[in-house]
Amino acid sequence: MVRFLIALSIFALFGICFGTACVGVSSPSDPGGAVLFTTLAQAAVPGQSGGEIRQVIRDAATWSQVWAGLQAGSSLPATPPAVDFNVDMVIVAAMATQPCVSQVTIRSIDRNGGGLRVDVLEEPPASNCKCITSQRPFHAVRLSRSAAAVQFTVTSRPRTC
């Protein structure tokens, strides 16, 4: 009987943890909480020039246009990763062209009141880096479609060489 109660308690704890608190995602009606997202592409394209991007994409035509700019001159496929814009949207963060070894990462997306907050980490090259070729880093993610306003919060931390 004791083993049964222990097993039942562990199962119940696992169910609670797996179903809510441990996942860290609240329901769409909650005013706050983490938003699940999937990386579509994250790269630093050597030799590519371009400016900073912080963009929310809610349609296929815009996604194709943005992707064309992100993949230009790279080995990335010409066709953008598939997204069903009836249910999903894309968020892209890109740094302007960097001298070398750099990365941009969308670390998290949270519901913040009535909007979404995107936490971006930019890692430009440290001042002691000896660069050979420039590159343009970007990160594109897919998440559930939302009409909410999106705010980007950016942290910059130099990347060691």
Secondary structure, DSSP 8 states (H G I E B T S, - for coil): -HHHHHHHHHHHHHHHIIIIITTTB--TTSSEEE--EEEEEEEEEET-----EEEEE-SHHHHHHHHHHHHTTSSS-SS-----TTTEEEEEEE---BSSS-EEEEEEEEEETTEEEEEEEEE-B-TT---SS-EEEEEEEEEE---S-EEEEEEE--B--
